[in-house]
């Protein structure tokens, strides 16, 4: 179904319950194996506890022959990225309604102590059956509980550059919290309204602008 820096997602079939599922297999490599595996299982346990119509439910997490994976609901429909990449614009009201639904789902995760850290259009599916936005891929989720601080280290940037908050760009783990997701969701809203990102260009330039500049107001 797709792949990124954190892993690959496959369409699979659950024979016990006779249903299609999305199966995510993370990427592990070299010295990061132990750390990444620990983060993976913590992520899966945290996300499995979440229940909200606008969050994709996790069904199971396991390891088989050294291959870690978890299964989640298979959401049939396009991602929000398909819409934004086509250059489509929403009316302010439609954009606000869509982002409000996403925000409510993310808020449910925050209340359980989980932040997403990689909110972007490609991680938001539009359920074809109900037309509802569903937040996917908590591949960079971090529990806000105290014992999570040893899993992600200071100075390590995780996320997608164009949607990152200033604290993510700085790699400041202690400052990463609900506001991080709020910032990223603000970038998504900006893109839905204007058809462009707040900051564009080379990644290195964008990272500097996020830390030092305010984006051009959508009204302009």
N, C-alpha and C positions, 0 to 999 in steps of 0.2 A: 504493500500500500504506500510505502514511502520510507525514506531513510534520512538521517541527519548525523550530526556529530556525536550524538549520544547513543545511537542504535538504529535498528531497522524494525519496521512494523509489517507483519504479514497478515493476510487474510487466512484464517484457519477455521476448522470445523470441530466443534465439541461433540463427540459421538455419544457421550453419556446423556447430555441434555438436548441433543439434536438441534444445535443452533450454531450459526456462524459467529466467530469472535475475532477480535483483533489481537494478535499475539506480538508482543514487543520483546525483542532480544537486544540487550544493551551491548555496546562495544567495550571490551576490556583489553588493555594492552600493557605489557611490560611491568614496570614497577608500580603502576597504578592499580593493579589487579585487586589487591586486598582492600584498599581504600574505596575503590569504585564499587566493588561488590557490597561492601558494608553500606555505602550510600544507596545502592540500588534496593537492597532489602528494606532499609529504613523508609525509603521513598514509597515502596509498594505497600508496606504496612500502614503508613500514614494515609496514603491516598485511598486504600481499601476501606477506611473508616468514613469516608466522605459520602454523603447522600444529598443530592440536589438535582433537580431536573436539567440544569444547565451545566452539570459536570458529568463527564464520562465515567461510569462505574467500573471499578476493578473487580474481577471475579476471583482471581487466583494468582499466586506467585509461587515459583518452584525452581528447582535446579535439577537438571538431568544430564549426566555425563559431562559435568563441568560447564554446561550451557544454562545460564540463568534466563528466566523469562517470566513475564506475567501476561495474563489474558484480561482483556477488557471488552466492553460492549463494542460491537461493530456498528458504527454510525454510517448509514448509507446517505450519501449526499456530498456536495462540493464543500471545499473549505472556503473560508472567507477570503483567502488569498486569491482564489479563482476569480472572485468578484472584483477585488481591488486591482489585480493585475490587468483586468480588462479595461481599467480606467473609468469604471462606473462610479457615480456619485449618488449618495443618498440625500434625501431632504433632511434638514436638521432634525425634524421630529422622528423620522424613521431611524436615523443614526442614533439618536438619543435612546429610543426604545430598545434597539438591539444591544447597545452598550450597557444599558441599565440591567438587562437580563444577564449579560455576561458578568457584570459587576456583582450581582446578587449571588451568582454561583461562586465567584472568587471570594466573596465575603464569607460564605459558608465554609470554605476551606480555611480562611484566616481564623475563623472562630474555633476551628479544630487544631490550630497551631501550625498550619501548612501554608507556605507561600509558593507560588508557581515559579517565578523568576525567568520565565521565557514566554510570556504572553505575546502573541503576534498572530496575524491573520491565518497563517498556515496551521496554527495550533487550535483554531476554532472551526469546527465543522457546522454546517447547516443541515440539520436533520431533514431529509427530503420528505418524510412522512408528516412531520408536524411543523416544519418550517422554523424550528427553534435553534438558536445557537448553542453549541455544546463545546465546552472547553476540554481539550485533549492534552495528552502528553505532559504529565508532571515529571518529565525526565530530569529536570533540574530542581525539582521541589526540595525545599529544605525545611525540616521541622524547626520550629522556633523554640523547642524545648532546650534546656541547658546542655543536655548531653550531645547535642548535634554539633557543637562548636568544634569538635575534633575531626569532623568528617570533611569539612570544606575549609581550606586554610586561607589566611589573610594574603591578599595579593594575587589570588587566582581568579581570573575573569571567567565567569560562566554566563552564557546568555547569547542573544543575537544582537550585534552591535547597534543597529538602527533603532531598536526598541528598548535599549538599556537605560536604566536610571543612572544618575551621576554616581551613586554609591557602588553600583555594579561596575562601572567603568574604572573606578578607583580600586576595586577589589576589596572594599571595606566590608567584611562579613558582619561585623558588629552593627553596622548601620542598615543592613538589609532586613526589610520587614514588610508589612502590608503596603507601605508607601511605594515600595519597589514595583509591586503589581499595579498599583494605581497609576503610577507614571507610565508604565508600558501600555496600559489600557487607554490612557490619554493619547498616546501616540496613535493607537488604532483608531480612536474617535477622530483625531486630526486627519488621518488618512481617508477615512470614510467621507468626511466633509469637504476636503480640498482636492483629493486625488493625488496627493503627494505626501512625502514624509516631512516632519519638521526640519530635519537636517539630511542633506543628500550629498553624495560624492564619495570619495575614497574613504575607506573605513577609518584610517588613521586620522583623517580630517574630522570625520563625524564624531569620533571619540573625544576630540579636543573641544568641539563645539558644544557637545552635551554638557561638558563640565564648565564651560565659560560663557555661553551665550543663551539667550532666550529665543525661542523660535518666532518666526514671523506670525502675527495674529491671523487666524483663519479668515477673519473678516476682510483682510486685505487681499 
